[in-house]
Amino acid sequence: MASALINVPAKAKRGDIIEIKTLMSHIMETGYRHTTAGEVVPRDIITSFTCRFNGSEIFRTDLFPAISANPFITFFTTATESGKFEFEWTGDQGFSETASASITVE
Amino acid sequence: MGTSHRVSRREFVGASAATVTALAFPLPAFAQAAPRVVVIGGGFGGASCARALKQIDPKLQVTLVEPNKTFTACPFSNIVIAGLRSIEAQQFGYDKIAAGGVTVVAQAATAVNAAARTVGLADGTSLSYDRLVLSPGIDLRFDALQGYDEAAAAKMPHAWKAGEQTLLLRKQLEAMDDGGLVVIAAPANPFRCPPGPYERACLIAHYLKTKKPRSKLLILDAKDTFSKQRLFQNAWKELYPGMVEWISLSQGGKVNAVDPATNTLITDFGNHTAQVANVIPPQRAGRIATVAGATDNTGWCAIDPVTFESKSAPNIHVIGDACLAGAMPKSAFTANAQAKVCAAAIATLISGGTPATPKLINTCYSLAAPDYGISVAGVYQPKNGLLADVEGAGGVSPADVPREFRAREADYAQSWFATITAEVFG
């Protein structure tokens, strides 16, 4: 079962640079491995991660087979106004997870 | 796997370099005096090696350099923390080793001149050697976790070197109120005693269950898997239900920083404030290994798995926790096994022979409760320049067995401790 960890500061001053941290539990199976019987283990990776703030996209990244299990993605943004960050991970085999966190900007 | 036997480019270059080194520094086979071997570090590795050298070849002049007059053993020190064993039961002296013909020098080694083959001591004197053995154990990395320096360790003990720190952690547990939170921060691999943090969790939980049953224990881990994991996790459920919680790396368990003022451990995803915080930081080879030029950029010592000779410092051998031994875990048993192999290799090299390819064994017992033992055993041999698992050898305790089986393994653990300490120090 997938699960997300999010770290967004609860409060910030307007104009502050803030760090956002995310971790999604995921096997990130490359598709290059074989079973002992010789069958390919099908690729099962997260292919895309997106962060929206108050509805507008502020960060996006594509993920590839070389990225290790349980991708830990952190990035910086500028605190402009109070609101809600929405995170979305999508990937192979219909994988789709979301999470959200709010910030108060003073 | 046909490819696994291929010599990689790195191995080939490394092997060629070693050959050149051997030619550049021929052995002093013509030397008149008895060959001199200096061993730095009087723990399980160094003390075993000094003794083994003298036993293999009584003509060798063997000097053991160790500043402490008393050695305090780490194996079983978790039982001391749980209040069920005295620290004195962990302590051993060097008298018997000296009586066997080893010169014991109670000084710290502060310098190594690999070209002149001398060791400088804290009192300003120096020792000459034909072969040097480093068994310096570990140094705790006080630069690895933000806020965790030596001063912080007096508030948030690591207890990863037995002695005062062991007793400090025990005192903190004794002083804690019932209902308190104990947090253990476990490091990423490699580190001394891979099952140690989890045995400690068990034995602290045993103390809490007995004396402070409303308390909780949390393990914050920089790893997703650990030694004897299933056995430990089963023991937590069976013996300490609802008391022990483990947060793995992928659940945000990696501690990045601590705040000793508030006893807080800080991860990427949250803060945990503990009544008792046991912070086991990342580690590296003991400092003298770096002074001697034997460490690489990992902080540990790359070695030839046949002789334990350093890959970067000729005529210097590194054994025990300080060396990079491939699949072999950093344990007292390992250090003792490596010490004997290294001693035999040195005796052979000094007499101009070629050391035989060794096989080494490690066994680690852990106590999940005083009468509940579990174990892991492995057999190792050199392969592609490292010590690799011999497939099909060794294994761990079975999962579903009656409590009598666990009680028997706890007895074996006691016997093992008595046997190894008698062999090394007795």
Interface residues (C-beta under 8 A of the other chain):
Chain A: S3 L5 I6 N7 K21 L23 S25 A69 N70 F72 T74
Chain B: D224 L249 S250 Q251 G252 D268 F269 G270
